[in-house]
Amino acid sequence: MALATASIPEVEHIGDYQIHTWAARTRERRRIEFQYLSAKDLEHSLNDYINNFPAEFHQSEQARLIFEALIADASDNEPHAPAIEIFDNNIGLETTPPWEFVYTNELWYGEDVPPPDIKNLKSCGCIGKCDPRSRTCACVKRQQTFLKPFAQDEQIPCTWEGANFLYDKKGKLQFHGYPIFECNEFCGCDDDCPNRVVQHGRECIVSINNTPDKGWGVFAGPKKIPKGTFVGIYSGELLTEKEADERGKFYNKFGRTYLFYIDFFYLEDEPEHFVVDAYHAGNFTRFLNHSCDPNCALEACYINEANMRKPLLAIFTTCDVEPYEELCFSYYGAPDEDEEDKPAPKTASGDAVYAICRCGSKRCRGQMF
Ligand SMILES: C[S@@+](CC[C@H](N)C(=O)[O-])C[C@H]1O[C@@H](n2cnc3c(N)ncnc32)[C@H](O)[C@@H]1O
């Protein structure tokens, strides 16, 4: 997300010489309204145009190539992301998923959703790469403050390789279920700081494949995807709960929902939650199917946002994923090892309609929504 053009930063002096310091520059940039995308600006005309094509087009190789090209075109914010291929596996009549959504890796703000809060965003003044063991880095402190109670409870070891960041040296996520605070637009550290992973985008190979009994799904490519690898942002429209509940009633009628309620455990006491809807806009992650024994999880990740209720939903692998294996997450939230009961649904609204689960795992609950 780009910033509006900055005006000339405050000027400081050394003797008679004017200097522009990083601190002065970031102070100035924070005063400028941070640009964000508005859902009402989503451009559906191409989808409408293509949806009017005759059935033969939707069954053609050409349709698949155009769909793949649209994905590539919308992925320029992920410079290292390998191209996504679509395999229909001769299932069904169409060579692509329905052209019902705008492909995007971003969040598009719906009505009544406040803009990103950058005024209260903590940023470090580190030079070069942040040191995860630093006692002065503001980003280390922010992550440490949140994790400390869990380290004291021995839920997470307090001396792991990445020290106070959740990433190890290779950028793999060490622990699941805790919010990630990455370095942001206003930090002084370099782009290759170890605390910048999600913001660099996907690096693993994935494809969108049709399945015999779950519709379209997301699969690993020819290479194994190691545990803790960032896969993608669950992108789409960012909505208020009220708007999402309304939409949910409609989605439940046709038995397919793309709503994800942002209600992580530390947000439970919040009176209202925001929701990501990937139905009208989203990326390949909207095709991730549910599994009762998942190999991926959605984690809250904060970058250019100080409002705890509005993290990015970052998907990471929770174990090594074999070549060509399907990537899935649990629509019920992270499985709790101590809990026999089913945890509360995370992606469905209150009146969700339950359906038969076809995840095929030994731990299958038999139903999903
Ligand atoms: C977020 S979408 C996932 C992508 C979807 N397969 C598609 O083709 O668009 C959720 C829908 O996928 C299907 N689905 C996902 N996981 C499933 C599972 N384990 N068993 C059966 N159907 C599943 C259900 O229709 C569900 O409502």
The ligand as an SDF file (V2000), in Angstrom:
LIG
                    3D

 27 29  0  0  0  0  0  0  0  0999 V2000
  -14.2490  -21.0150    1.1850 C   0  0  0  0  0  0  0  0  0  0  0  0
  -14.9740  -22.1050    0.0860 S   0  0  0  0  0  0  0  0  0  0  0  0
  -13.6060  -23.0980   -0.3730 C   0  0  0  0  0  0  0  0  0  0  0  0
  -13.4650  -23.1950   -1.8710 C   0  0  0  0  0  0  0  0  0  0  0  0
  -14.5450  -23.9630   -2.5740 C   0  0  0  0  0  0  0  0  0  0  0  0
  -14.1970  -25.3790   -2.6110 N   0  0  0  0  0  0  0  0  0  0  0  0
  -14.8200  -23.4420   -3.9570 C   0  0  0  0  0  0  0  0  0  0  0  0
  -14.8560  -24.2160   -4.9130 O   0  0  0  0  0  0  0  0  0  0  0  0
  -14.9980  -22.2360   -4.1070 O   0  0  0  0  0  0  0  0  0  0  0  0
  -15.9040  -23.0870    1.1910 C   0  0  0  0  0  0  0  0  0  0  0  0
  -16.7600  -24.1210    0.5100 C   0  0  0  0  0  0  0  0  0  0  0  0
  -15.9760  -25.1810   -0.0200 O   0  0  0  0  0  0  0  0  0  0  0  0
  -16.5790  -26.4480    0.2220 C   0  0  0  0  0  0  0  0  0  0  0  0
  -15.7500  -27.2090    1.1860 N   0  0  0  0  0  0  0  0  0  0  0  0
  -14.6710  -26.7520    1.8320 C   0  0  0  0  0  0  0  0  0  0  0  0
  -14.1380  -27.6890    2.6370 N   0  0  0  0  0  0  0  0  0  0  0  0
  -14.9020  -28.7820    2.5130 C   0  0  0  0  0  0  0  0  0  0  0  0
  -14.8830  -30.0820    3.1140 C   0  0  0  0  0  0  0  0  0  0  0  0
  -13.9510  -30.4410    3.9940 N   0  0  0  0  0  0  0  0  0  0  0  0
  -15.8610  -30.9450    2.7640 N   0  0  0  0  0  0  0  0  0  0  0  0
  -16.8240  -30.6010    1.8780 C   0  0  0  0  0  0  0  0  0  0  0  0
  -16.9010  -29.3940    1.2690 N   0  0  0  0  0  0  0  0  0  0  0  0
  -15.9510  -28.4970    1.5640 C   0  0  0  0  0  0  0  0  0  0  0  0
  -17.9350  -26.1340    0.8450 C   0  0  0  0  0  0  0  0  0  0  0  0
  -18.8610  -25.9900   -0.2120 O   0  0  0  0  0  0  0  0  0  0  0  0
  -17.6910  -24.7810    1.5050 C   0  0  0  0  0  0  0  0  0  0  0  0
  -18.8710  -24.0320    1.7120 O   0  0  0  0  0  0  0  0  0  0  0  0
  1  2  1  0
  2  3  1  0
  2 10  1  0
  3  4  1  0
  4  5  1  0
  5  6  1  0
  5  7  1  0
  7  8  2  0
  7  9  1  0
 10 11  1  0
 11 12  1  0
 11 26  1  0
 12 13  1  0
 13 14  1  0
 13 24  1  0
 14 15  1  0
 14 23  1  0
 15 16  2  0
 16 17  1  0
 17 18  1  0
 17 23  2  0
 18 19  1  0
 18 20  2  0
 20 21  1  0
 21 22  2  0
 22 23  1  0
 24 25  1  0
 24 26  1  0
 26 27  1  0
M  CHG  2   2   1   9  -1
M  END
$$$$
